[in-house]
């Protein structure tokens, strides 16, 4: 608590006032925002930068002190930002550089800092994992490069010369893949690049990371894993490779190609149950081909019929401490796929008035956020899964209702719904077990 620093402005979300705000914070004494007047006594002076949707992993470059962040998108774009004091990164008027959910109401004075890199969901990359600037000695070819990746596809990239912004495609190369990782870090003593892999329950080490890997034939970085699932339930398999881009994929069951299974991540579409057998994946690029190690899917006892589990009654939800929270348990010894919905606007179809207009749905394991969604956006996968379990239908897309489809190992979980834009109203959390 340095002399001259300030007591924060009173706010309903401030329950602990045993801290001071730096006097030079960019929103101290602010009188305008997005070109509109604001009352400086009502501004959250703790804010340092705004307009980020769901930043997942931030890191300072120890050499330049620049703050790097990966910002998880909604329906279209994932982005990397360099965070500076007082900057606005666009959400929810923008998603990356594309129009965001609130684009139609963008204030005339709105201005934002564009991302230094962004990518779409078209190739199965849907959840960016922010990384760090590599300052280790083990991989001199990566010295000074920004390392980042994607949780869903498992792909991990290096952006050379990151001071050149926005990145050009020639700066970014694939160096490894490991589906399900949630963090990238460097072991200071050795320079090893380490991954915390939530899906595998492992700390992994990248071996042989090199920019030259991006120009050769496919090389396995993460093999599909054998698994046992309940009969009639879903399963997921992934095959991570490095090599020259683009890479095409074809999954096979017992040696026969699977129609439509042409992504590095194999999910059984439309809620269809997995078939028992041996799965392999053929990865091909201009320099060659590679077949994955075989993974066996075994079916155990018959899965339960999909059903609504009443884990929470309908209630009024708002922001901060007024979030609605519901817990549920995935029992047994097998992972289960679930559909979790945070309903607000769709409750109007049930005759509910005063509903929460913009619900933000978050899923927790302990105190860790596993995933979140603000607006399901008409995702066909969610619609298909909802139809397969007999969930009541939602209005035509786009809708502000939120949803997640997740395969979860046995354990205790918490879902919460809050007002994403400061609103409050009636909401509902529901969980369906997907057969």
Residue pairs with C-beta under 8 A, 6 or more apart in sequence:
1 19
1 20
2 20
2 22
4 23
5 20
5 21
5 22
5 23
6 20
6 21
6 22
6 23
6 28
6 45
7 17
7 20
7 21
8 14
8 17
8 19
8 20
8 21
8 44
8 45
8 46
9 41
9 42
9 43
9 44
9 45
11 42
11 44
12 320
13 319
13 320
13 321
15 321
21 28
21 45
21 46
25 45
25 46
25 47
25 48
25 85
26 47
26 48
26 49
26 85
26 86
27 43
27 44
27 45
27 47
27 48
27 86
28 40
28 45
29 40
30 38
30 40
30 43
30 45
31 37
31 38
31 40
32 38
32 109
33 43
34 88
34 107
34 109
34 110
34 111
35 107
35 108
35 109
35 110
35 111
36 107
36 109
48 83
48 85
48 86
49 83
49 84
49 85
49 86
49 87
49 88
49 89
50 87
50 88
50 89
51 87
51 88
51 89
51 90
51 91
51 94
51 112
52 69
52 71
52 81
52 83
52 89
52 91
53 71
53 72
53 73
53 74
53 91
53 92
53 95
53 374
54 71
54 72
54 372
55 69
55 70
55 71
55 72
55 81
55 130
56 70
56 71
56 72
56 127
56 128
56 129
56 130
57 69
57 70
57 129
57 130
57 131
57 183
57 184
58 67
58 68
58 69
58 70
58 83
58 130
59 67
59 68
59 130
59 131
59 132
59 133
60 66
60 67
60 68
61 68
61 132
61 133
61 135
62 133
62 135
63 133
63 135
63 144
64 133
64 163
66 82
66 133
67 82
67 83
67 84
68 80
68 81
68 82
68 83
68 130
68 131
68 132
68 133
68 146
69 80
69 81
69 82
69 83
69 130
70 78
70 79
70 80
70 128
70 129
70 130
70 131
70 148
71 78
71 79
71 80
71 81
71 89
71 91
71 115
71 128
71 130
72 78
72 127
72 128
72 372
73 79
73 95
73 96
73 121
73 126
73 128
74 95
74 100
74 101
74 373
74 374
74 375
74 377
75 95
75 121
75 375
75 377
75 379
76 95
76 96
76 98
76 120
76 121
77 95
77 96
77 97
77 98
77 118
77 119
77 120
77 121
78 96
78 118
78 119
78 120
78 121
78 125
78 126
78 127
78 128
78 150
79 89
79 96
79 115
79 117
79 118
79 128
80 115
80 116
80 117
80 118
80 128
80 130
80 146
80 148
80 159
80 167
81 89
81 113
81 115
81 116
82 116
82 165
83 89
84 113
87 112
87 113
88 110
88 111
88 112
88 113
89 112
89 113
89 115
90 96
90 100
90 112
90 113
90 114
91 100
92 100
92 101
92 102
92 374
92 421
93 99
93 100
93 102
93 103
93 105
93 106
93 110
93 112
94 100
94 103
94 112
95 101
96 115
96 118
97 114
97 115
97 118
101 374
101 375
101 398
101 400
114 166
115 166
116 162
116 165
116 166
116 167
117 159
117 166
117 167
117 172
119 125
119 128
123 153
123 263
124 152
124 153
124 263
124 264
124 265
125 150
125 152
125 153
125 155
126 150
126 152
126 153
127 150
127 151
127 152
127 371
128 148
128 149
128 150
128 151
129 148
129 149
129 150
129 151
129 181
129 182
129 183
129 184
130 148
131 146
131 147
131 148
131 149
131 184
132 146
132 147
132 184
132 185
132 186
133 144
133 145
133 146
133 147
133 162
134 142
134 143
134 144
134 145
134 146
134 147
134 158
134 186
134 193
135 143
135 144
135 186
136 142
136 143
136 186
136 187
136 188
136 190
136 191
136 192
136 193
137 191
138 190
138 191
138 192
138 193
139 191
139 193
139 209
139 210
141 210
141 211
141 212
142 158
142 175
142 209
142 210
142 211
144 160
144 161
144 162
145 158
145 159
145 160
145 161
145 162
146 158
146 159
146 162
147 156
147 157
147 158
147 159
147 175
147 184
147 193
148 156
148 157
148 159
148 184
149 155
149 156
149 157
149 181
149 184
150 156
151 179
151 180
151 181
151 182
152 179
152 265
153 177
153 179
153 238
153 240
153 264
153 265
154 177
154 178
154 179
154 180
154 181
154 221
154 222
154 238
154 240
154 264
154 265
155 174
155 177
155 240
155 264
156 174
156 175
156 176
156 177
156 178
156 181
156 184
156 195
156 206
156 221
157 172
157 173
157 174
157 175
158 172
158 173
158 175
158 209
158 211
159 167
159 171
159 172
160 171
160 172
160 173
160 211
161 171
162 171
164 171
173 211
173 213
173 214
174 213
174 214
174 242
174 243
174 245
175 206
175 209
175 210
175 211
175 213
175 214
175 242
176 206
176 209
176 213
176 221
176 240
176 242
177 221
177 222
177 240
177 241
177 242
177 264
178 195
178 197
178 200
178 204
178 221
178 222
178 240
179 199
179 222
179 238
179 240
179 264
179 265
180 197
180 198
180 199
180 200
180 238
181 195
181 196
181 197
181 198
181 199
181 204
182 196
182 197
182 198
183 195
183 196
184 193
184 194
184 195
185 193
185 194
185 196
186 192
186 193
186 194
187 194
192 205
192 206
193 205
193 206
193 209
194 203
194 204
194 205
194 206
195 203
195 204
195 205
195 206
196 203
197 203
197 204
200 225
213 219
213 242
213 243
214 242
214 243
214 244
214 245
215 243
215 244
215 287
216 242
216 243
216 244
216 287
216 288
217 243
217 244
217 285
217 287
217 288
217 289
217 290
218 241
218 242
218 243
218 247
218 283
218 284
218 285
218 287
218 288
218 289
218 290
219 241
219 242
219 243
219 290
220 239
220 240
220 241
220 290
220 292
220 293
221 240
221 241
221 242
222 238
222 239
222 240
223 239
223 292
223 293
223 295
224 237
224 238
224 239
224 266
224 279
224 280
224 281
224 292
224 293
224 295
225 237
225 295
226 295
226 296
226 297
226 298
227 235
227 295
227 297
227 298
227 335
228 297
228 298
228 299
228 300
228 334
229 235
229 274
229 297
229 298
229 299
229 300
229 334
229 335
230 299
230 300
230 301
230 302
230 303
230 304
230 334
230 336
231 273
231 299
231 300
231 301
231 302
231 303
232 273
232 302
232 303
232 435
233 273
233 274
233 303
233 334
233 336
233 337
233 434
233 435
234 267
234 268
234 271
234 272
234 273
234 274
234 337
234 407
234 434
235 268
235 274
235 297
235 407
236 265
236 266
236 267
236 407
237 251
237 265
237 266
237 279
237 281
237 295
237 297
238 264
238 265
238 266
239 249
239 264
239 281
239 283
239 292
240 264
241 247
241 264
241 283
241 290
243 283
243 285
243 287
243 288
243 290
244 285
244 286
244 287
245 285
246 285
247 264
247 283
247 284
247 285
248 262
248 283
248 284
248 285
249 261
249 262
249 263
249 264
249 281
249 282
249 283
249 284
250 257
250 258
250 261
250 262
250 281
250 282
250 284
251 257
251 258
251 261
251 262
251 266
251 279
251 280
251 281
252 258
252 279
252 280
252 281
252 282
253 275
253 277
253 278
253 279
254 277
254 278
255 280
258 266
260 269
264 281
264 283
266 279
266 281
267 381
268 274
269 381
269 384
270 384
270 385
270 388
271 384
271 385
271 387
271 388
271 389
271 434
271 435
273 303
273 435
274 297
274 299
275 297
276 297
276 298
276 299
277 296
277 297
278 294
278 295
278 296
279 294
279 295
279 296
279 297
280 291
280 292
280 293
280 294
280 295
281 291
281 292
282 289
282 290
282 291
282 292
283 289
283 290
283 291
283 292
284 290
300 334
303 435
304 433
304 435
305 435
306 388
306 389
306 390
306 432
306 433
306 434
306 435
307 389
307 432
307 433
308 389
308 391
308 430
308 431
308 432
309 328
309 430
309 431
309 432
309 433
310 430
311 326
311 327
311 328
311 415
311 429
311 430
311 431
312 324
312 325
312 326
312 428
312 429
312 430
314 347
314 352
314 426
314 427
314 428
315 324
315 426
315 427
315 428
316 322
316 324
316 354
316 356
316 424
316 425
316 426
316 427
317 323
317 324
317 356
317 359
317 417
317 418
317 419
317 424
317 425
317 426
317 427
318 418
318 419
318 423
318 424
318 425
319 418
319 419
319 422
319 423
319 424
320 418
322 418
322 419
322 424
323 416
323 417
323 418
324 416
324 417
324 418
324 427
324 429
325 414
325 415
325 416
326 414
326 415
326 416
326 429
326 431
327 412
327 413
327 414
327 415
328 412
328 413
328 414
328 415
328 431
329 411
329 412
329 413
330 336
330 338
330 408
330 409
330 410
330 411
330 413
331 410
332 410
333 410
334 410
335 407
335 408
335 409
335 410
336 407
336 408
336 433
336 434
337 405
337 406
337 407
337 408
337 433
337 434
338 405
338 406
338 407
338 408
338 431
338 432
338 433
338 434
339 382
339 385
339 386
339 389
339 391
339 403
339 404
339 405
339 431
339 432
339 434
340 361
340 363
340 403
340 404
340 405
340 406
340 415
340 429
340 430
340 431
340 432
341 361
341 386
341 391
341 401
341 402
341 403
341 428
341 429
341 430
341 431
341 432
342 359
342 360
342 361
342 373
342 401
342 402
342 403
342 415
342 417
342 427
342 428
342 429
343 359
343 394
343 401
343 427
343 428
343 429
343 430
344 355
344 356
344 357
344 358
344 359
344 400
344 401
344 402
344 417
344 425
344 426
344 427
345 355
345 356
345 357
345 395
345 399
345 400
345 401
346 392
346 393
346 394
346 395
346 399
346 401
347 355
347 426
347 427
347 428
348 355
348 395
349 392
349 393
349 394
349 395
350 392
352 426
353 426
354 425
354 426
355 425
355 426
355 427
356 417
356 419
356 423
356 424
356 425
356 426
356 427
357 400
357 419
357 421
357 423
357 425
358 374
358 375
358 400
358 419
358 420
358 421
358 423
359 374
359 400
359 401
359 402
359 417
359 418
359 419
359 420
359 427
360 372
360 373
360 374
360 402
360 417
360 418
360 419
360 420
361 372
361 373
361 374
361 402
361 403
361 404
361 415
361 416
361 417
361 429
362 369
362 371
362 372
362 415
362 416
362 417
362 418
363 369
363 370
363 371
363 372
363 404
363 406
363 413
363 414
363 415
364 370
364 413
364 414
364 415
364 416
365 411
365 412
365 413
365 414
370 406
370 413
371 404
371 406
372 404
373 402
373 403
373 404
374 400
374 402
374 420
375 398
375 399
375 400
375 401
375 402
376 382
376 394
376 397
376 399
376 401
376 402
376 403
377 397
377 398
377 399
378 396
378 397
378 398
378 399
379 403
381 405
382 403
382 405
385 405
385 432
385 434
386 393
386 394
386 403
386 432
388 434
388 435
389 432
389 433
389 434
389 435
391 430
391 432
394 401
395 401
400 420
402 417
405 434
415 429
415 431
416 429
417 427
417 428
417 429
419 425
